[in-house]
Amino acid sequence: MDNILSFLGLMKKARALAIGAESAALMTELGSVRLLLLPKDAAKNSASSIRRAADEWETPLLQLDVTKSQLGEALGQKECAALGITDTGFALSLCQKVGSTELCEVLTQRLEREKKRMAKKTAAVAAGKRRK
């Protein structure tokens, strides 16, 4: 589990996390979160808020086998009740590390859609530059 906590610390440095239940729920509503994370001892209100956001916005949710304290320590704070990962590649890598094949499939499909969308945008920009 230390491997996963270190990876979350890397995600924080990359600014790919919405930290805390309120932030994670809000960023999910805004469409920025690709995967929601809950520690095993999340408070009832925090957990229900995150589960509601996951259901309402069809965002995958993963319960980690870590405590709020362990999660917080990995992120340089006292505790953390929930997280939202905002980068699909990071979310997919985390799911692979924890062995969640079902979530890996969902995130792989999303990553492919994002790559296709980016390729179309890049082609449109390139076509626009050639016209000038």
Secondary structure, DSSP 8 states (H G I E B T S, - for coil): -HHHHHHHHHHHHTT-EEESHHHHHHHHHTT--SEEEE-TT--HHHHHHHHHHHHHTT--EEE-SS-HHHHHHHTTSS--S-EEE--HHHHHHHHHHHT-HHHHHHHHHHHHHHHHHHHHHHHHHHHHHHH-
